[in-house]
């Protein structure tokens, strides 16, 4: 089964926009969890409790509760070209 696109929830966007999450501070981190195919993303989900019932069970090297993906490095993609329609 292929993975779907990542979902960035509304609260995360709000917190990045208002500076609550400061991506340049070096102390911002994100946890990642695996959810079952029965989970339907809702942009209004704002806490782990909103999605935890759909998290996959412990096993095969996975531990429930999310995992910190490691050191995150933000890269400016200034060289990317943008086109308009």
N, CA, C and O atoms as a DFTB+ gen file, in Angstrom:
340 C
 N C O
     1  1       0.840      -1.165       0.000
     2  2       0.000       0.000       0.000
     3  2       0.893       1.238       0.000
     4  3       1.815       1.348       0.808
     5  1       0.619       2.147      -0.891
     6  2       1.398       3.380      -0.984
     7  2       0.964       4.369       0.088
     8  3      -0.191       4.383       0.514
     9  1       1.891       5.177       0.504
    10  2       1.586       6.212       1.487
    11  2       0.926       7.395       0.798
    12  3       1.241       7.720      -0.347
    13  1       0.014       8.027       1.507
    14  2      -0.615       9.244       0.994
    15  2       0.270      10.440       1.285
    16  3       1.296      10.323       1.954
    17  1      -0.135      11.584       0.778
    18  2       0.598      12.822       1.017
    19  2       0.567      13.175       2.505
    20  3      -0.351      12.792       3.230
    21  1       1.574      13.900       2.935
    22  2       1.622      14.372       4.317
    23  2       0.511      15.384       4.531
    24  3       0.164      16.137       3.621
    25  1      -0.040      15.400       5.719
    26  2      -1.081      16.354       6.077
    27  2      -0.503      17.351       7.068
    28  3       0.046      16.964       8.100
    29  1      -0.628      18.622       6.757
    30  2      -0.233      19.668       7.696
    31  2      -1.526      20.259       8.242
    32  3      -2.294      20.894       7.520
    33  1      -1.747      20.036       9.524
    34  2      -3.001      20.427      10.142
    35  2      -3.078      21.939      10.349
    36  3      -2.058      22.620      10.451
    37  1      -4.311      22.449      10.410
    38  2      -4.546      23.894      10.532
    39  2      -3.817      24.503      11.725
    40  3      -3.236      25.582      11.609
    41  1      -3.842      23.824      12.865
    42  2      -3.201      24.366      14.069
    43  2      -1.694      24.515      13.854
    44  3      -1.092      25.482      14.322
    45  1      -1.092      23.570      13.153
    46  2       0.336      23.667      12.860
    47  2       0.604      24.885      11.991
    48  3       1.539      25.640      12.257
    49  1      -0.199      25.082      10.964
    50  2      -0.043      26.258      10.094
    51  2      -0.200      27.545      10.890
    52  3       0.565      28.493      10.714
    53  1      -1.196      27.568      11.766
    54  2      -1.424      28.753      12.602
    55  2      -0.205      29.034      13.481
    56  3       0.262      30.170      13.555
    57  1       0.303      28.001      14.142
    58  2       1.431      28.188      15.047
    59  2       2.706      28.596      14.315
    60  3       3.494      29.375      14.852
    61  1       2.924      28.096      13.119
    62  2       4.077      28.536      12.341
    63  2       3.880      29.990      11.925
    64  3       4.811      30.794      11.984
    65  1       2.666      30.319      11.506
    66  2       2.372      31.679      11.063
    67  2       2.485      32.722      12.155
    68  3       2.952      33.833      11.902
    69  1       2.063      32.381      13.379
    70  2       2.103      33.380      14.451
    71  2       3.381      33.326      15.283
    72  3       3.536      34.090      16.235
    73  1       4.300      32.419      14.925
    74  2       5.586      32.350      15.611
    75  2       5.619      31.449      16.829
    76  3       6.672      31.305      17.450
    77  1       4.489      30.832      17.194
    78  2       4.493      29.892      18.314
    79  2       5.478      28.770      18.035
    80  3       6.219      28.352      18.925
    81  1       5.486      28.284      16.807
    82  2       6.514      27.357      16.351
    83  2       7.466      28.173      15.499
    84  3       7.101      28.649      14.424
    85  1       8.684      28.331      15.981
    86  2       9.694      29.111      15.259
    87  2      10.659      28.142      14.592
    88  3      11.511      27.535      15.240
    89  1      10.503      28.015      13.290
    90  2      11.299      27.034      12.561
    91  2      12.777      27.382      12.518
    92  3      13.601      26.507      12.252
    93  1      13.135      28.628      12.771
    94  2      14.539      29.044      12.750
    95  2      15.215      28.951      14.114
    96  3      16.432      29.111      14.207
    97  1      14.458      28.698      15.162
    98  2      15.016      28.737      16.512
    99  2      15.893      27.532      16.837
   100  3      16.696      27.586      17.768
   101  1      15.751      26.466      16.095
   102  2      16.545      25.279      16.374
   103  2      15.939      24.364      17.415
   104  3      16.473      23.288      17.682
   105  1      14.815      24.783      18.013
   106  2      14.196      23.932      19.025
   107  2      12.816      23.430      18.592
   108  3      12.102      22.814      19.383
   109  1      12.446      23.691      17.347
   110  2      11.179      23.169      16.830
   111  2      11.370      21.706      16.460
   112  3      12.377      21.344      15.852
   113  1      10.420      20.874      16.819
   114  2      10.496      19.476      16.428
   115  2       9.106      18.967      16.106
   116  3       8.103      19.518      16.558
   117  1       9.067      17.932      15.339
   118  2       7.809      17.316      14.951
   119  2       7.902      15.826      15.230
   120  3       8.942      15.204      15.014
   121  1       6.808      15.266      15.710
   122  2       6.730      13.818      15.884
   123  2       5.947      13.252      14.722
   124  3       5.087      13.919      14.149
   125  1       6.251      12.026      14.385
   126  2       5.600      11.360      13.274
   127  2       4.974      10.082      13.794
   128  3       5.618       9.332      14.528
   129  1       3.724       9.821      13.424
   130  2       3.098       8.553      13.788
   131  2       2.589       7.872      12.516
   132  3       2.336       8.518      11.498
   133  1       2.450       6.569      12.607
   134  2       1.860       5.793      11.519
   135  2       0.412       5.512      11.880
   136  3       0.114       5.083      12.995
   137  1      -0.482       5.752      10.941
   138  2      -1.898       5.483      11.185
   139  2      -2.398       4.440      10.192
   140  3      -1.813       4.235       9.129
   141  1      -3.479       3.797      10.562
   142  2      -4.063       2.763       9.718
   143  2      -4.803       3.390       8.535
   144  3      -5.061       4.594       8.515
   145  1      -5.132       2.566       7.567
   146  2      -5.859       3.062       6.398
   147  2      -7.274       3.513       6.762
   148  3      -7.935       4.170       5.958
   149  1      -7.741       3.172       7.949
   150  2      -9.063       3.596       8.396
   151  2      -9.114       5.039       8.867
   152  3     -10.196       5.583       9.091
   153  1      -7.957       5.659       9.017
   154  2      -7.913       7.051       9.478
   155  2      -8.259       7.995       8.335
   156  3      -7.735       7.864       7.229
   157  1      -9.137       8.939       8.610
   158  2      -9.477       9.968       7.639
   159  2      -8.941      11.290       8.164
   160  3      -9.424      11.787       9.181
   161  1      -7.952      11.869       7.494
   162  2      -7.386      13.137       7.956
   163  2      -8.449      14.234       7.996
   164  3      -9.293      14.338       7.106
   165  1      -8.388      15.022       9.014
   166  2      -9.242      16.198       9.150
   167  2      -8.337      17.352       9.557
   168  3      -7.666      17.281      10.587
   169  1      -8.314      18.395       8.773
   170  2      -7.413      19.517       9.039
   171  2      -7.661      20.168      10.393
   172  3      -6.813      20.909      10.891
   173  1      -8.822      19.894      10.994
   174  2      -9.135      20.468      12.305
   175  2      -8.553      19.670      13.457
   176  3      -8.621      20.124      14.599
   177  1      -7.982      18.496      13.205
   178  2      -7.329      17.743      14.285
   179  2      -6.178      18.586      14.821
   180  3      -5.400      19.150      14.051
   181  1      -6.076      18.667      16.148
   182  2      -5.046      19.538      16.711
   183  2      -4.245      18.896      17.836
   184  3      -3.304      19.504      18.346
   185  1      -4.605      17.673      18.233
   186  2      -3.863      17.004      19.295
   187  2      -3.633      15.542      18.924
   188  3      -4.302      14.986      18.053
   189  1      -2.684      14.952      19.599
   190  2      -2.407      13.526      19.404
   191  2      -3.664      12.703      19.672
   192  3      -3.911      11.710      18.987
   193  1      -4.455      13.104      20.655
   194  2      -5.675      12.372      20.996
   195  2      -6.652      12.312      19.826
   196  3      -7.455      11.382      19.745
   197  1      -6.599      13.280      18.924
   198  2      -7.484      13.291      17.765
   199  2      -7.166      12.167      16.777
   200  3      -8.034      11.764      16.002
   201  1      -5.955      11.668      16.795
   202  2      -5.545      10.659      15.817
   203  2      -5.074       9.349      16.446
   204  3      -4.916       8.355      15.738
   205  1      -4.852       9.329      17.739
   206  2      -4.221       8.171      18.387
   207  2      -5.023       6.878      18.257
   208  3      -4.430       5.799      18.257
   209  1      -6.335       6.948      18.146
   210  2      -7.140       5.728      18.026
   211  2      -6.855       5.000      16.713
   212  3      -7.118       3.803      16.597
   213  1      -6.323       5.714      15.732
   214  2      -6.027       5.114      14.430
   215  2      -4.558       4.756      14.266
   216  3      -4.151       4.290      13.202
   217  1      -3.762       4.966      15.298
   218  2      -2.335       4.657      15.202
   219  2      -2.113       3.153      15.143
   220  3      -2.809       2.390      15.812
   221  1      -1.144       2.731      14.343
   222  2      -0.841       1.303      14.263
   223  2      -0.291       0.817      15.593
   224  3       0.241       1.600      16.379
   225  1      -0.421      -0.464      15.836
   226  2       0.017      -1.058      17.099
   227  2       1.538      -1.241      17.117
   228  3       2.198      -1.244      16.078
   229  1       2.068      -1.393      18.335
   230  2       3.490      -1.699      18.497
   231  2       3.840      -2.941      17.697
   232  3       3.042      -3.874      17.596
   233  1       5.028      -2.946      17.134
   234  2       5.507      -4.145      16.461
   235  2       6.336      -3.812      15.251
   236  3       6.260      -2.707      14.714
   237  1       7.129      -4.772      14.821
   238  2       7.978      -4.616      13.643
   239  2       8.876      -3.385      13.729
   240  3       9.121      -2.719      12.723
   241  1       9.358      -3.089      14.917
   242  2      10.257      -1.950      15.088
   243  2       9.551      -0.632      15.321
   244  3      10.212       0.397      15.467
   245  1       8.227      -0.629      15.361
   246  2       7.470       0.605      15.589
   247  2       6.960       0.635      17.013
   248  3       6.500      -0.381      17.533
   249  1       7.036       1.793      17.646
   250  2       6.519       1.982      18.990
   251  2       5.468       3.076      18.948
   252  3       5.728       4.174      18.455
   253  1       4.286       2.784      19.462
   254  2       3.219       3.776      19.448
   255  2       3.609       5.012      20.246
   256  3       4.479       4.962      21.115
   257  1       2.960       6.104      19.938
   258  2       3.227       7.359      20.629
   259  2       4.031       8.323      19.788
   260  3       4.335       9.431      20.229
   261  1       4.373       7.919      18.598
   262  2       5.142       8.793      17.725
   263  2       6.629       8.674      17.974
   264  3       7.069       8.116      18.979
   265  1       7.379       9.199      17.054
   266  2       8.824       9.151      17.167
   267  2       9.391      10.417      16.569
   268  3       8.908      10.905      15.548
   269  1      10.403      10.938      17.198
   270  2      11.094      12.107      16.690
   271  2      11.949      11.672      15.514
   272  3      12.788      10.783      15.661
   273  1      11.752      12.287      14.335
   274  2      12.460      11.810      13.146
   275  2      13.938      12.148      13.097
   276  3      14.597      11.830      12.107
   277  1      14.480      12.773      14.116
   278  2      15.900      13.106      14.121
   279  2      16.122      14.583      13.877
   280  3      15.179      15.374      13.907
   281  1      17.346      14.949      13.639
   282  2      17.694      16.338      13.409
   283  2      17.075      16.814      12.103
   284  3      17.197      16.170      11.061
   285  1      16.413      17.949      12.188
   286  2      15.769      18.518      11.006
   287  2      16.591      19.712      10.550
   288  3      16.941      20.580      11.350
   289  1      16.890      19.748       9.282
   290  2      17.613      20.873       8.701
   291  2      16.720      21.524       7.660
   292  3      16.233      20.859       6.746
   293  1      16.510      22.814       7.798
   294  2      15.682      23.555       6.844
   295  2      16.593      24.135       5.779
   296  3      17.610      24.756       6.088
   297  1      16.226      23.930       4.531
   298  2      17.037      24.394       3.415
   299  2      16.233      25.360       2.564
   300  3      15.090      25.082       2.201
   301  1      16.835      26.490       2.252
   302  2      16.202      27.460       1.371
   303  2      16.360      26.971      -0.064
   304  3      17.476      26.755      -0.534
   305  1      15.274      26.804      -0.731
   306  2      15.295      26.332      -2.112
   307  2      15.198      27.519      -3.072
   308  3      14.391      27.501      -4.001
   309  1      16.007      28.536      -2.852
   310  2      15.953      29.751      -3.655
   311  2      16.191      29.481      -5.133
   312  3      15.739      30.251      -5.981
   313  1      16.878      28.425      -5.447
   314  2      17.208      28.135      -6.848
   315  2      16.003      27.557      -7.606
   316  3      16.054      27.423      -8.829
   317  1      14.945      27.221      -6.905
   318  2      13.769      26.662      -7.583
   319  2      13.145      27.722      -8.477
   320  3      13.093      28.902      -8.131
   321  1      12.683      27.285      -9.605
   322  2      11.989      28.216     -10.481
   323  2      10.488      28.122     -10.224
   324  3       9.973      27.056      -9.886
   325  1       9.808      29.222     -10.383
   326  2       8.373      29.285     -10.188
   327  2       7.748      29.737     -11.486
   328  3       8.273      30.612     -12.174
   329  1       6.648      29.146     -11.807
   330  2       5.958      29.572     -13.024
   331  2       4.541      30.016     -12.668
   332  3       3.971      29.579     -11.668
   333  1       4.001      30.867     -13.479
   334  2       2.637      31.326     -13.291
   335  2       1.810      30.902     -14.493
   336  3       2.326      30.715     -15.595
   337  1       0.565      30.762     -14.261
   338  2      -0.329      30.347     -15.350
   339  2      -1.175      31.513     -15.765
   340  3      -2.001      31.386     -16.669
